Amino acid sequence: MPARAVVFDLDGVLIDSEPVWEEVRRAYVADHGGEWRPDTQRRLMGMSTVEWADYLGTDLIGGMTADEVAYGVIDLMTQRYAQKVPLLPGAVEAVRRMAEYAPLGLASSSPRALIDLVLGRLGVESLFRATVSTEEVDAGKPAPDGYLMVAAQMDVPAPLCVAVEDSSNGLRSAHAAGMRVIAVPRPNYPPAADALALASYVAGDLAEITPETVDALPEQRP
């Protein structure tokens, strides 16, 4: 089945941001008297802004609202990205290569302000027909809401989209939306085996994200 659109995730796919998010959130929790738990980063991956901010403020710190936490953490992330965007090797090339093949979308758990900042800094914002933050939908990943919205904004049925993801919740989200998924796992944050099994193709790096790879994808796995 030929793809009519390709939808990228941002964090962990185009930028190596998960270590930055973990460092910033961990420091924020510590500075506010909270306790960072061993499974915290895994749980946060894919959550929308409201979801992760509420988790930090309520479960890890206590007594802070989601708005307070989100404002503080996003401000710190903006400062970090203003200094340097942690671009992954081959990211810009992959976006430009796939933009010549099919319309592009982006479905990210990052807040809108950071999506726009990063795409602008990379000089690829004009290549995306639609971008969606999970703060703009009812539920973050692993729910399919973000992927379904970006498909609707592109006017392409979700089963005719191919998603590029790295995390367990991202893989589950795109698959639940009905998209075929290419996994590009990050070694430091590997997806769970059951989530990785949902991928139609597992790539070693972004150099493998090519029109030829997309054209050869099998049907979506059940």
C-alpha positions in Angstrom: 0.0 0.0 0.0 1.7 3.3 -1.1 2.0 6.0 1.6 0.4 9.3 1.0 2.0 11.1 3.9 4.9 10.6 6.4 4.5 11.7 10.0 7.6 12.3 12.1 7.8 12.4 15.9 10.2 15.0 17.2 11.8 14.0 20.5 14.1 11.0 20.1 13.6 11.0 16.3 14.8 14.3 15.0 16.4 15.7 18.1 18.2 13.9 21.0 16.1 15.6 23.5 15.1 12.9 26.0 18.4 13.4 28.0 17.7 17.1 28.1 14.1 16.6 29.2 15.2 14.2 31.9 18.0 16.5 33.2 15.7 19.6 33.3 12.8 17.8 34.9 14.9 15.9 37.4 16.6 19.2 38.5 13.2 20.9 38.7 11.8 18.2 40.9 14.8 18.3 43.2 14.8 22.1 43.4 11.2 21.9 44.6 11.7 19.3 47.2 10.4 16.3 45.2 11.7 12.8 44.6 12.6 11.5 41.2 11.6 7.8 41.0 13.5 5.1 39.0 10.7 4.7 36.4 9.8 8.4 36.1 11.5 9.1 32.7 9.9 6.0 31.1 6.5 7.0 32.4 6.8 10.6 31.1 7.7 9.7 27.6 4.7 10.5 25.3 2.7 12.3 28.0 1.1 15.6 27.0 2.2 18.8 28.7 -0.7 18.7 31.1 -0.2 15.1 31.9 3.5 15.2 32.7 3.2 18.5 34.5 0.4 17.2 36.7 2.4 14.0 37.4 5.5 16.1 38.5 3.5 18.6 40.5 1.1 16.1 42.2 3.0 12.8 42.5 6.6 13.8 42.7 6.6 17.2 44.3 3.1 17.7 45.8 1.2 20.9 46.2 2.1 22.4 42.8 -0.4 22.9 39.9 0.2 21.5 36.4 0.3 25.1 35.1 3.1 26.1 37.6 5.2 23.1 36.7 4.7 23.4 32.9 5.6 27.1 32.9 8.8 26.5 34.9 10.0 23.4 33.0 9.2 24.7 29.5 11.0 28.0 30.3 14.1 26.0 31.2 13.8 23.9 28.1 13.4 27.0 25.9 16.6 28.4 27.4 18.5 25.1 26.7 17.2 25.0 23.1 18.1 28.7 22.6 21.7 27.7 23.4 21.8 24.5 21.2 19.3 22.2 19.6 20.4 18.6 20.2 20.0 17.6 16.6 20.4 13.9 15.7 22.7 12.9 12.9 20.8 12.8 9.5 17.7 14.5 10.9 17.5 17.4 8.5 18.6 15.3 5.6 15.8 12.7 6.4 13.2 15.5 6.6 14.2 17.0 3.3 14.5 13.6 1.6 11.0 12.5 2.6 9.5 15.9 1.8 10.3 15.3 -1.8 8.5 11.9 -1.6 5.3 12.8 0.2 3.6 15.5 2.4 5.0 15.6 5.9 3.3 15.9 9.3 4.7 16.0 12.8 3.0 14.6 16.0 5.0 15.4 19.1 4.5 15.4 22.8 6.5 18.6 23.1 4.6 21.8 23.7 3.8 24.0 20.8 6.3 26.6 21.7 9.2 24.1 21.6 8.0 22.5 18.4 8.0 25.8 16.6 11.3 26.8 18.1 13.1 23.6 17.1 11.7 23.4 13.5 12.6 27.1 13.0 16.1 26.6 14.3 16.5 23.6 12.0 15.1 25.5 9.0 12.6 22.9 8.1 9.3 24.3 9.4 8.0 25.1 5.9 8.4 21.4 4.9 5.7 20.2 7.2 2.1 20.5 6.1 0.7 20.0 9.6 2.3 19.8 13.1 0.4 18.8 16.2 1.4 18.9 19.9 -0.3 16.5 22.2 -1.2 19.5 24.4 -3.7 20.3 21.6 -5.6 17.0 21.9 -7.5 15.2 24.6 -4.9 12.6 25.5 -1.1 12.2 24.9 0.7 9.1 23.7 0.0 6.1 23.8 -3.5 7.4 22.9 -3.8 7.9 19.1 -5.2 11.4 19.4 -2.2 13.3 18.1 -1.6 11.1 15.1 -5.3 11.1 14.2 -5.4 14.9 14.4 -2.3 15.4 12.2 -3.8 13.0 9.6 -7.0 14.9 9.6 -5.2 18.2 9.2 -3.3 16.8 6.2 -6.6 15.4 4.8 -5.0 11.9 4.5 -6.6 8.8 6.0 -4.4 7.5 8.9 -3.9 4.1 7.3 -2.3 5.8 4.3 0.3 7.5 6.6 3.6 6.2 7.8 4.9 7.3 11.2 8.5 7.5 12.3 8.8 6.9 16.1 11.3 5.9 18.8 9.5 5.3 22.1 7.1 2.7 23.4 4.3 5.1 23.8 4.9 6.7 20.4 4.9 3.4 18.7 1.7 2.4 20.4 0.1 5.7 19.6 0.8 5.6 15.8 -0.2 2.0 15.6 -3.5 2.7 17.4 -4.2 5.4 14.9 -4.0 2.8 12.1 -0.6 4.0 10.7 2.2 1.8 9.7 5.2 2.6 11.8 9.0 2.8 11.3 10.8 2.5 14.6 14.1 4.2 15.1 15.0 3.1 18.7 17.3 5.2 20.9 19.8 3.0 22.7 19.6 4.9 25.9 15.8 4.8 26.0 14.9 1.5 24.2 11.2 0.7 23.6 9.5 -2.2 25.2 9.6 -5.4 23.2 5.8 -5.5 22.8 5.8 -1.9 21.5 8.7 -2.5 19.1 6.8 -5.5 17.7 4.2 -3.1 16.4 6.6 -1.6 14.0 6.5 -2.6 10.3 10.3 -1.8 10.1 13.0 -1.2 12.6 15.7 1.2 11.3 19.2 1.5 12.7 19.3 5.2 12.1 17.7 8.1 10.1 19.7 7.2 7.0 17.3 4.3 6.5 14.3 6.6 6.4 14.0 6.6 2.6 11.2 6.5 0.0 12.5 3.0 -0.8 12.0 1.8 2.8 8.5 3.3 2.9 7.5 1.8 -0.4 8.6 -1.7 0.8 6.7 -1.6 4.1 4.3 -4.5 4.7 0.7 -4.0 5.9 0.3 -2.8 9.5 0.9 -5.5 12.1 -2.2 -6.4 14.2 
